[in-house]
């Protein structure tokens, strides 16, 4: 009993730094940043040295294993328990940590209770680290803004949310007496009256779009922003698509609309029809799905409408080689600018003032050209601008912060550049 108590206390309270013989450590954290320097001490949750402090939960399990073996005596079961706990706290350390704890108990059965405690603690440390990484990567509400960020879901909450999203989609289908078997991809649930292979291909392409947006905003690899998963409903004919829109969402799609994105609280549902033009269909699907991803990016705050639509067009244009977006939007926007028209009213429009989307819906083209210029010339700044707007900062204030300009000068820059240039840089 004394051995068990001693080991349990060791696992629970190993909080003081234990000095060690200095050694060099050079490793990348799971977020890609480099840790390089001399280690001088350890505790139960990380190590310290010339680089400052790094938690085990922020390192790959293989590196945790390599570093801790430099200072622990693995001939002792209680030391194996400490290593198992540290490994379990690492993002990819589940198997290695469990294996080490089993070996510890096999060596000395008296550490069973300590091993159980270490398993619980290690898993919780991993969960807390994952949540911390997510929060640091996502926009959070600015103090006094009144903005409420989306909560970081636990696995249980995510499973419940997925069930809610599926139920919402099935209610939409039931409204028109349709029943389709869903196909799940990493980030989407696809309901389609297409072949299973075609539905799987849609899910794969939608996942690629999601990863493109995630990469641009430097999200942790594999992070799922959705409330469960995004839902995509695809009808084989236009009439059924329109019937679903009207019956389930109370919308009548405008003529020529291939798809729409519905943000229902935290849920995202894209409803579309499989038009004969594959490139038009996919670009529309990607455009609408991008709206859904941006809805879930940190907070529900929207970008100004020119950026909301322009960025969705940007992603649709660059998600696949045969996208028709650039060939359609760029000439339209260039013609508008070269005719001497002002872009400022479109940039200043809130979408409810009767200005947007302008003659011939040119606002989409101007938004696209503007976003292209901002990203192609200063991509990292665009990401930070979006992040600030999503926190509740007025978009022109964020524009001054990251681009050193305002709406008036941005409009002038767009007009001056595109009057003589076809590309954004």
C-alpha distance (Angstrom), angle and dihedral (degrees) to the residues before:
residue distance angle dihedral
X1 . . .
X2 3.82 . .
X3 3.82 90.6 .
X4 3.80 91.6 50.6
X5 3.81 92.2 48.1
X6 3.79 92.8 47.3
X7 3.81 92.6 50.1
X8 3.81 93.4 44.5
X9 3.78 90.5 52.6
X10 3.79 89.6 46.9
X11 3.82 91.3 55.5
X12 3.81 94.9 43.1
X13 3.78 99.2 42.6
X14 3.80 105.5 30.2
X15 3.79 89.0 126.2
X16 3.80 103.6 125.2
X17 3.78 117.8 90.9
X18 3.80 111.2 -106.5
X19 3.82 110.9 -150.3
X20 3.79 116.4 -128.9
X21 3.76 138.9 -176.1
X22 3.82 102.0 -77.7
X23 3.81 117.5 -106.3
X24 3.77 135.8 168.9
X25 3.80 122.2 -97.4
X26 3.78 124.3 -170.4
X27 3.79 115.2 169.2
X28 3.79 141.8 133.3
X29 3.78 119.5 -114.6
X30 3.79 116.0 -129.1
X31 3.83 87.9 -99.6
X32 3.81 89.5 60.2
X33 3.82 98.9 -107.6
X34 3.79 117.6 131.5
X35 3.81 126.7 -114.4
X36 3.79 111.4 -162.7
X37 3.79 130.1 163.4
X38 3.79 145.8 65.9
X39 3.81 121.1 -42.9
X40 3.81 114.2 -137.9
X41 3.82 103.4 170.0
X42 3.81 149.0 3.5
X43 3.75 140.9 -147.8
X44 3.78 134.2 177.3
X45 3.81 95.2 -80.4
X46 3.79 104.4 35.3
X47 3.77 149.8 -36.6
X48 3.79 137.7 -89.3
X49 3.77 133.8 -147.6
X50 3.76 145.6 123.3
X51 3.84 88.8 -38.6
X52 3.81 92.5 56.8
X53 3.78 116.8 -117.6
X54 3.78 133.0 -27.5
X55 3.82 126.7 -175.7
X56 3.80 121.0 -133.4
X57 3.79 87.4 -128.8
X58 3.82 89.2 65.2
X59 3.82 95.3 53.7
X60 3.82 131.7 74.1
X61 3.80 110.9 -96.2
X62 3.82 92.7 -118.3
X63 3.81 90.0 58.8
X64 3.81 92.0 46.7
X65 3.79 88.7 51.9
X66 3.81 92.7 48.5
X67 3.82 94.6 47.7
X68 3.80 98.0 44.4
X69 3.76 93.3 48.7
X70 3.80 86.5 64.2
X71 3.82 92.0 67.5
X72 3.82 108.9 20.9
X73 3.78 125.8 84.4
X74 3.79 102.1 -133.6
X75 3.76 90.7 -172.2
X76 3.82 84.4 80.8
X77 3.80 120.0 73.2
X78 3.80 94.2 -144.2
X79 3.81 89.9 56.0
X80 3.80 89.4 50.8
X81 3.81 87.9 54.2
X82 3.80 90.0 55.5
X83 3.79 90.9 51.3
X84 3.81 91.3 47.4
X85 3.79 90.9 53.1
X86 3.81 92.5 49.7
X87 3.81 91.9 47.7
X88 3.80 91.5 50.2
X89 3.79 90.0 54.7
X90 3.81 90.7 59.0
X91 3.80 117.9 93.9
X92 3.81 93.8 -118.2
X93 3.82 98.1 27.2
X94 3.82 103.0 98.2
X95 3.80 97.3 105.8
X96 3.81 96.3 38.1
X97 3.81 92.1 46.9
X98 3.80 95.0 47.9
X99 3.79 90.4 47.3
X100 3.80 92.3 51.7
X101 3.82 92.2 49.7
X102 3.82 91.5 49.9
X103 3.79 89.8 50.8
X104 3.81 90.4 49.6
X105 3.81 92.4 53.2
X106 3.79 91.0 44.8
X107 3.78 89.5 54.3
X108 3.80 94.3 46.2
X109 3.81 121.0 8.2
X110 3.80 90.8 -162.5
X111 3.82 90.6 76.3
X112 3.83 93.2 61.5
X113 3.80 94.0 105.4
X114 3.81 91.9 46.7
X115 3.81 90.4 48.2
X116 3.82 90.9 52.5
X117 3.80 90.3 50.3
X118 3.81 91.0 46.8
X119 3.81 91.1 52.2
X120 3.81 92.0 52.9
X121 3.80 92.6 45.4
X122 3.81 94.4 46.0
X123 3.80 93.3 50.8
X124 3.80 91.3 48.7
X125 3.81 91.6 49.2
X126 3.82 88.9 52.0
X127 3.81 91.5 50.3
X128 3.81 92.4 48.2
X129 3.81 91.9 48.5
X130 3.79 92.1 49.4
X131 3.80 90.8 50.6
X132 3.80 90.9 47.6
X133 3.81 91.1 52.5
X134 3.78 91.4 48.7
X135 3.80 93.5 49.6
X136 3.79 92.3 48.3
X137 3.81 90.5 51.8
X138 3.80 96.6 47.8
X139 3.80 131.2 68.8
X140 3.78 112.5 -100.1
X141 3.80 127.0 -159.8
X142 3.80 117.5 -84.2
X143 3.79 114.7 -122.5
X144 3.79 110.0 -90.6
X145 3.80 93.9 9.5
X146 3.80 94.8 110.4
X147 3.80 88.7 -134.8
X148 3.80 116.1 140.3
X149 3.81 115.9 -154.4
X150 3.77 120.4 -138.5
X151 3.82 110.0 -95.9
X152 3.80 120.0 -108.0
X153 3.80 102.9 -112.2
X154 3.78 125.5 -135.6
X155 3.81 118.3 -136.7
X156 3.80 89.8 -99.3
X157 3.81 92.5 49.8
X158 3.80 90.6 47.7
X159 3.81 91.4 52.6
X160 3.81 90.1 49.8
X161 3.81 90.6 48.0
X162 3.80 91.3 51.2
X163 3.79 89.8 53.5
X164 3.83 89.3 50.2
X165 3.80 91.8 50.5
X166 3.79 92.5 49.5
X167 3.79 91.0 48.4
X168 3.82 90.1 51.5
X169 3.80 91.1 51.4
X170 3.79 92.7 46.8
X171 3.80 90.4 51.0
X172 3.80 88.4 53.8
X173 3.80 91.0 51.6
X174 3.79 92.8 43.9
X175 3.82 88.6 56.0
X176 3.82 88.4 68.6
X177 3.82 96.3 33.4
X178 3.80 93.4 -106.2
X179 3.80 127.1 139.6
X180 3.79 120.1 -174.9
X181 3.80 128.6 171.5
X182 3.81 110.5 -117.2
X183 3.78 123.0 -124.4
X184 3.81 115.3 -153.2
X185 3.79 126.4 -148.1
X186 3.80 126.2 178.0
X187 3.80 94.9 -78.6
X188 3.82 105.8 9.6
X189 3.78 143.3 58.6
X190 3.80 109.1 -148.8
X191 3.80 120.9 -158.0
X192 3.81 109.3 -173.4
X193 3.78 139.1 154.5
X194 3.81 87.2 -137.2
X195 3.79 131.4 99.6
X196 3.79 114.9 -69.0
X197 3.79 89.4 -114.4
X198 3.81 91.9 54.2
X199 3.81 91.0 47.9
X200 3.82 90.8 50.7
X201 3.79 90.3 50.1
X202 3.81 89.9 52.4
X203 3.79 89.8 52.0
X204 3.80 91.2 49.7
X205 3.80 92.5 50.9
X206 3.79 91.9 45.9
X207 3.81 89.5 51.6
X208 3.81 89.5 52.7
X209 3.80 89.6 53.3
X210 3.80 90.8 50.0
X211 3.82 91.6 50.8
X212 3.80 90.8 50.5
X213 3.79 91.8 55.5
X214 3.82 91.5 42.9
X215 3.80 91.6 51.5
X216 3.78 92.2 49.7
X217 3.79 91.8 54.0
X218 3.82 93.0 42.6
X219 3.79 94.4 -119.2
X220 3.82 117.9 173.1
X221 3.79 110.5 -88.4
X222 3.80 111.7 -90.5
X223 3.82 94.5 11.7
X224 3.81 110.5 153.8
X225 3.80 110.3 -150.9
X226 3.78 94.5 -177.0
X227 3.79 128.8 103.2
X228 3.80 91.1 -109.2
X229 3.80 96.0 -40.8
X230 3.76 135.9 -31.1
X231 3.81 114.8 -97.1
X232 3.78 123.6 -135.8
X233 3.83 121.0 -170.5
X234 3.80 115.6 -168.7
X235 3.80 123.3 -176.0
X236 3.78 122.8 -161.9
X237 3.80 92.3 -136.0
X238 3.78 135.0 39.2
X239 3.80 96.9 -124.6
X240 3.79 93.4 60.7
X241 3.80 91.4 46.6
X242 3.80 90.1 53.2
X243 3.80 91.3 45.9
X244 3.82 90.8 53.8
X245 3.80 90.7 48.5
X246 3.78 92.5 52.0
X247 3.81 99.3 39.4
X248 3.81 100.0 39.3
X249 3.80 104.5 27.6
X250 3.81 104.1 22.9
X251 3.79 91.3 -123.7
X252 3.78 132.4 129.6
X253 3.81 106.9 -154.4
X254 3.80 114.8 -131.3
X255 3.80 116.0 -110.6
X256 3.79 112.0 -75.6
X257 3.82 94.8 16.9
X258 3.81 108.6 141.2
X259 3.80 95.5 -174.0
X260 3.79 147.3 -4.8
X261 3.81 134.9 -154.6
X262 3.81 119.3 -134.0
X263 3.80 120.0 -160.2
X264 3.80 105.8 -162.8
X265 3.80 104.6 -177.5
X266 3.80 103.8 -62.5
X267 3.82 94.0 -15.8
X268 3.81 125.6 96.8
X269 3.82 122.2 -154.3
X270 3.81 123.5 175.7
X271 3.80 114.5 -163.0
X272 3.82 118.8 -168.9
X273 3.76 144.1 146.3
X274 3.78 126.8 -123.5
X275 3.80 100.1 -112.4
X276 3.82 116.9 -163.6
X277 3.81 91.0 -112.8
X278 3.81 101.8 80.6
X279 3.79 95.6 -166.4
X280 3.80 93.0 49.1
X281 3.80 90.4 47.8
X282 3.81 94.9 49.7
X283 3.80 94.5 44.6
X284 3.81 89.9 51.5
X285 3.79 91.9 46.6
X286 3.81 91.8 50.1
X287 3.82 91.4 45.6
X288 3.80 93.4 52.6
X289 3.80 93.4 41.9
X290 3.82 89.7 52.5
X291 3.80 88.4 59.1
X292 3.80 87.4 55.7
X293 3.80 93.6 50.0
X294 3.79 91.6 48.7
X295 3.81 90.4 49.0
X296 3.80 87.6 59.3
X297 3.81 96.5 41.6
X298 3.79 101.8 114.6
X299 3.80 98.9 -56.8
X300 3.82 136.6 14.0
X301 3.83 91.5 -111.9
X302 3.80 111.2 127.4
X303 3.78 128.2 -137.4
X304 3.82 116.9 -120.4
X305 3.79 106.9 -73.4
X306 3.82 95.0 -106.7
X307 3.81 89.7 56.1
X308 3.82 94.8 40.2
X309 3.80 91.0 55.0
X310 3.79 95.9 32.3
X311 3.79 93.5 53.8
X312 3.82 92.0 47.2
X313 3.81 87.6 53.0
X314 3.82 90.6 46.9
X315 3.80 91.8 54.9
X316 3.81 91.6 44.9
X317 3.81 90.2 50.1
X318 3.79 94.3 51.4
X319 3.79 101.8 35.6
X320 3.81 95.7 83.5
X321 3.79 135.3 13.5
X322 3.81 98.0 -118.6
X323 3.80 96.7 48.7
X324 3.81 110.1 140.1
X325 3.81 94.6 -152.5
X326 3.80 100.1 97.4
X327 3.80 93.7 43.9
X328 3.80 89.5 52.9
X329 3.80 104.2 36.5
X330 3.79 102.0 38.2
X331 3.85 99.2 58.2
X332 3.81 90.5 44.1
X333 3.79 92.6 52.5
X334 3.82 93.7 43.0
X335 3.79 91.6 51.5
X336 3.82 90.5 51.5
X337 3.80 93.4 50.3
X338 3.80 93.9 43.0
X339 3.78 90.7 51.9
X340 3.81 86.5 64.3
X341 3.82 95.4 -108.6
X342 3.81 119.6 154.1
X343 3.80 119.0 -114.6
X344 3.82 94.5 -167.8
X345 3.83 96.7 87.2
X346 3.81 89.3 54.1
X347 3.81 92.4 49.3
X348 3.79 91.5 48.0
X349 3.84 95.2 45.3
X350 3.79 119.0 111.9
X351 3.81 92.2 -160.6
X352 3.80 92.1 -109.9
X353 3.80 100.2 71.9
X354 3.80 98.2 78.5
X355 3.82 92.7 -109.7
X356 3.80 99.3 94.8
X357 2.99 130.1 111.0
X358 3.81 91.4 13.6
X359 3.81 129.6 -152.8
X360 3.79 111.5 -17.2
X361 3.84 88.6 -2.0
X362 3.81 88.2 -74.1
X363 3.82 89.7 157.7
X364 3.79 89.3 82.2
X365 3.81 90.3 55.4
X366 3.81 93.6 45.9
X367 3.80 90.5 47.0
X368 3.80 89.6 50.1
X369 3.83 94.0 49.1
X370 3.81 91.2 46.4
X371 3.81 93.9 50.5
X372 3.83 90.4 45.2
X373 3.80 90.1 54.6
X374 3.80 94.0 46.5
X375 3.81 94.4 47.8
X376 3.80 98.0 39.5
X377 3.78 93.2 48.6
X378 3.81 100.8 34.6
X379 3.81 110.6 6.8
X380 3.80 98.8 163.9
X381 3.80 90.4 50.6
X382 3.80 90.5 51.7
X383 3.80 90.1 55.7
X384 3.80 91.1 50.2
X385 3.81 90.7 46.4
X386 3.80 90.4 54.2
X387 3.78 90.5 47.4
X388 3.81 92.3 52.8
X389 3.80 93.0 47.7
X390 3.80 89.7 50.8
X391 3.81 89.5 54.9
X392 3.80 89.7 59.6
X393 3.81 100.0 -95.1
X394 3.85 112.0 143.5
X395 3.79 106.9 -102.3
X396 3.80 95.6 -123.6
X397 3.80 90.9 51.4
X398 3.81 88.9 51.8
X399 3.82 89.2 46.6
X400 3.81 90.9 56.0
X401 3.78 90.1 47.5
X402 3.80 97.4 52.2
X403 3.82 104.5 22.8
X404 3.80 102.5 25.8
X405 3.78 92.4 -127.6
X406 3.80 143.1 91.8
X407 3.80 135.2 -137.2
X408 3.81 94.3 -85.6
X409 3.79 94.3 51.5
X410 3.81 92.1 40.3
X411 3.80 90.1 55.3
X412 3.81 90.3 48.4
X413 3.80 91.5 48.6
X414 3.80 91.5 51.2
X415 3.79 92.2 49.3
X416 3.81 95.5 44.7
X417 3.79 93.4 48.1
X418 3.78 101.2 42.7
X419 3.80 94.4 44.3
X420 3.79 87.7 72.0
X421 3.83 105.1 17.9
X422 3.80 130.7 60.5
X423 3.80 97.5 -162.8
X424 3.79 129.1 56.1
X425 3.79 92.7 -117.0
